[in-house]
C-alpha cells in the first residue's frame, strides 16, 4: 500500500495537485474506511500542520468528509473523478475563459499589432468553450451511463489496438 500512496504523492504534482493531499486521499481510498487524524499521521508519517493542510485542501475539493472524529472518502473512483473534475472546472475553466476573453478584447482594441495574437487567443477560447460544452453535456448523464460510455470507448480502443497491433496491448 505504501508504494501506491507514494506513487499518488508523486503523480499529483504532475497534474498540478499537491503531493500531501494526494497521499492522504490515496490512503483513505485504499483502506476504504474512516480514519482518525492520529491514524493518518501514523500511517503517512505526516506532521500535524502538514496533515491539517492536506485535509483542508481535500475538504475544499469535496474529496473527503469528516464525521464522528474520523475522515473518509468515497470508495467509488468514478464519483471521486466526477467530483474532482467539477471542482477543477469551477476553479479553473470559468476563470480562464473570462481572462482569455478580456485579453482578446484588449488585443482587438490595440489594433493591427494585436490582430494575430487576438486570432490565436480566439482559437484557444473556441477550444476551451468546446471542452466546457462537452463537460456540460457529460454532467447531464447519469454516472452509470457515463461509466458505460467510457467503458465502451475503452473496450473499442483496446480492440482497435489489438487488431492493428499498435499502442498499448492491455
One Martini backbone bead per residue (centre of mass of N, CA, C, O) as a GRO file, in nm:
protein
  170
    1UNK     BB    1   0.057   0.065  -0.018
    2UNK     BB    2   0.293   0.261  -0.010
    3UNK     BB    3   0.346   0.268  -0.314
    4UNK     BB    4   0.072   0.388  -0.393
    5UNK     BB    5   0.090   0.649  -0.225
    6UNK     BB    6   0.358   0.753  -0.342
    7UNK     BB    7   0.264   0.768  -0.630
    8UNK     BB    8   0.043   0.983  -0.581
    9UNK     BB    9   0.246   1.193  -0.467
   10UNK     BB   10   0.395   1.211  -0.752
   11UNK     BB   11   0.155   1.257  -0.951
   12UNK     BB   12   0.008   1.512  -0.866
   13UNK     BB   13   0.213   1.738  -0.968
   14UNK     BB   14   0.173   1.659  -1.272
   15UNK     BB   15  -0.149   1.771  -1.225
   16UNK     BB   16  -0.143   2.016  -1.010
   17UNK     BB   17  -0.102   1.864  -0.732
   18UNK     BB   18  -0.068   1.802  -0.416
   19UNK     BB   19   0.094   1.558  -0.245
   20UNK     BB   20  -0.035   1.527   0.035
   21UNK     BB   21  -0.335   1.493  -0.047
   22UNK     BB   22  -0.281   1.245  -0.228
   23UNK     BB   23  -0.188   1.059  -0.002
   24UNK     BB   24  -0.434   1.076   0.182
   25UNK     BB   25  -0.640   0.988  -0.028
   26UNK     BB   26  -0.512   0.716  -0.097
   27UNK     BB   27  -0.543   0.595   0.181
   28UNK     BB   28  -0.851   0.622   0.216
   29UNK     BB   29  -0.917   0.460  -0.034
   30UNK     BB   30  -0.766   0.191   0.033
   31UNK     BB   31  -0.917   0.134   0.316
   32UNK     BB   32  -1.233   0.197   0.305
   33UNK     BB   33  -1.225   0.388   0.571
   34UNK     BB   34  -1.221   0.544   0.843
   35UNK     BB   35  -0.994   0.807   0.977
   36UNK     BB   36  -0.791   0.939   1.186
   37UNK     BB   37  -0.547   1.158   1.243
   38UNK     BB   38  -0.365   0.954   1.384
   39UNK     BB   39  -0.372   0.745   1.162
   40UNK     BB   40  -0.255   0.927   0.940
   41UNK     BB   41   0.009   1.008   1.073
   42UNK     BB   42   0.116   0.714   1.106
   43UNK     BB   43   0.087   0.609   0.805
   44UNK     BB   44   0.230   0.895   0.667
   45UNK     BB   45   0.429   1.076   0.826
   46UNK     BB   46   0.270   1.332   0.945
   47UNK     BB   47   0.232   1.637   1.037
   48UNK     BB   48  -0.002   1.837   1.158
   49UNK     BB   49   0.004   2.076   0.948
   50UNK     BB   50   0.020   1.895   0.695
   51UNK     BB   51  -0.247   1.746   0.745
   52UNK     BB   52  -0.434   1.989   0.767
   53UNK     BB   53  -0.379   2.093   0.481
   54UNK     BB   54  -0.474   1.839   0.330
   55UNK     BB   55  -0.766   1.831   0.447
   56UNK     BB   56  -0.851   2.106   0.347
   57UNK     BB   57  -0.812   2.056   0.049
   58UNK     BB   58  -1.003   1.807   0.029
   59UNK     BB   59  -1.253   1.957   0.131
   60UNK     BB   60  -1.261   2.181  -0.088
   61UNK     BB   61  -1.285   1.932  -0.314
   62UNK     BB   62  -1.484   1.709  -0.202
   63UNK     BB   63  -1.307   1.427  -0.106
   64UNK     BB   64  -1.376   1.478   0.200
   65UNK     BB   65  -1.499   1.368   0.523
   66UNK     BB   66  -1.642   1.443   0.850
   67UNK     BB   67  -1.709   1.191   1.109
   68UNK     BB   68  -1.675   1.115   1.424
   69UNK     BB   69  -1.350   1.197   1.401
   70UNK     BB   70  -1.346   1.104   1.094
   71UNK     BB   71  -1.208   1.018   0.782
   72UNK     BB   72  -1.344   1.020   0.441
   73UNK     BB   73  -1.404   0.843   0.135
   74UNK     BB   74  -1.483   0.744  -0.149
   75UNK     BB   75  -1.503   0.419  -0.329
   76UNK     BB   76  -1.575   0.565  -0.599
   77UNK     BB   77  -1.391   0.666  -0.864
   78UNK     BB   78  -1.608   0.815  -1.029
   79UNK     BB   79  -1.707   1.010  -0.816
   80UNK     BB   80  -1.432   1.141  -0.768
   81UNK     BB   81  -1.381   1.240  -1.054
   82UNK     BB   82  -1.632   1.418  -1.088
   83UNK     BB   83  -1.578   1.603  -0.847
   84UNK     BB   84  -1.298   1.704  -0.938
   85UNK     BB   85  -1.382   1.817  -1.215
   86UNK     BB   86  -1.585   2.022  -1.113
   87UNK     BB   87  -1.387   2.185  -0.941
   88UNK     BB   88  -1.189   2.256  -1.168
   89UNK     BB   89  -1.385   2.399  -1.348
   90UNK     BB   90  -1.469   2.620  -1.146
   91UNK     BB   91  -1.162   2.720  -1.089
   92UNK     BB   92  -1.048   2.726  -1.410
   93UNK     BB   93  -1.226   2.760  -1.665
   94UNK     BB   94  -1.394   3.012  -1.610
   95UNK     BB   95  -1.154   3.208  -1.551
   96UNK     BB   96  -1.006   3.157  -1.818
   97UNK     BB   97  -1.223   3.266  -2.006
   98UNK     BB   98  -1.233   3.549  -1.894
   99UNK     BB   99  -0.936   3.620  -1.951
  100UNK     BB  100  -0.929   3.562  -2.258
  101UNK     BB  101  -1.148   3.765  -2.337
  102UNK     BB  102  -1.004   4.014  -2.230
  103UNK     BB  103  -0.750   3.987  -2.402
  104UNK     BB  104  -0.888   3.999  -2.675
  105UNK     BB  105  -1.014   4.278  -2.645
  106UNK     BB  106  -0.746   4.431  -2.604
  107UNK     BB  107  -0.612   4.346  -2.876
  108UNK     BB  108  -0.829   4.458  -3.061
  109UNK     BB  109  -0.793   4.755  -2.956
  110UNK     BB  110  -0.482   4.778  -3.053
  111UNK     BB  111  -0.495   4.647  -3.329
  112UNK     BB  112  -0.272   4.522  -3.551
  113UNK     BB  113  -0.066   4.410  -3.335
  114UNK     BB  114  -0.313   4.214  -3.205
  115UNK     BB  115  -0.438   4.032  -3.430
  116UNK     BB  116  -0.288   3.761  -3.410
  117UNK     BB  117  -0.324   3.713  -3.108
  118UNK     BB  118  -0.633   3.725  -3.115
  119UNK     BB  119  -0.668   3.477  -3.299
  120UNK     BB  120  -0.529   3.275  -3.112
  121UNK     BB  121  -0.720   3.317  -2.872
  122UNK     BB  122  -0.978   3.233  -3.021
  123UNK     BB  123  -0.893   2.937  -3.050
  124UNK     BB  124  -0.871   2.882  -2.749
  125UNK     BB  125  -1.158   2.952  -2.673
  126UNK     BB  126  -1.294   2.739  -2.849
  127UNK     BB  127  -1.171   2.498  -2.708
  128UNK     BB  128  -1.273   2.555  -2.419
  129UNK     BB  129  -1.573   2.566  -2.497
  130UNK     BB  130  -1.589   2.278  -2.602
  131UNK     BB  131  -1.505   2.140  -2.337
  132UNK     BB  132  -1.733   2.264  -2.168
  133UNK     BB  133  -1.965   2.139  -2.335
  134UNK     BB  134  -1.892   1.847  -2.284
  135UNK     BB  135  -1.909   1.864  -1.981
  136UNK     BB  136  -2.207   1.949  -1.963
  137UNK     BB  137  -2.318   1.693  -2.102
  138UNK     BB  138  -2.192   1.483  -1.911
  139UNK     BB  139  -2.351   1.592  -1.651
  140UNK     BB  140  -2.636   1.486  -1.761
  141UNK     BB  141  -2.540   1.221  -1.701
  142UNK     BB  142  -2.528   0.946  -1.560
  143UNK     BB  143  -2.292   0.768  -1.408
  144UNK     BB  144  -2.365   0.501  -1.550
  145UNK     BB  145  -2.359   0.604  -1.842
  146UNK     BB  146  -2.071   0.712  -1.840
  147UNK     BB  147  -1.934   0.446  -1.778
  148UNK     BB  148  -2.032   0.296  -2.029
  149UNK     BB  149  -1.912   0.484  -2.242
  150UNK     BB  150  -1.617   0.466  -2.153
  151UNK     BB  151  -1.597   0.160  -2.156
  152UNK     BB  152  -1.660   0.128  -2.455
  153UNK     BB  153  -1.428   0.303  -2.560
  154UNK     BB  154  -1.203   0.127  -2.434
  155UNK     BB  155  -1.271  -0.138  -2.577
  156UNK     BB  156  -1.240  -0.031  -2.863
  157UNK     BB  157  -0.948   0.065  -2.838
  158UNK     BB  158  -0.828  -0.216  -2.768
  159UNK     BB  159  -0.925  -0.358  -3.022
  160UNK     BB  160  -0.772  -0.184  -3.222
  161UNK     BB  161  -0.491  -0.238  -3.111
  162UNK     BB  162  -0.496  -0.544  -3.155
  163UNK     BB  163  -0.565  -0.544  -3.458
  164UNK     BB  164  -0.317  -0.329  -3.530
  165UNK     BB  165  -0.075  -0.349  -3.339
  166UNK     BB  166  -0.100  -0.096  -3.135
  167UNK     BB  167   0.024   0.010  -2.876
  168UNK     BB  168  -0.132  -0.084  -2.610
  169UNK     BB  169  -0.207  -0.435  -2.518
  170UNK     BB  170  -0.433  -0.430  -2.273
   0.00000   0.00000   0.00000
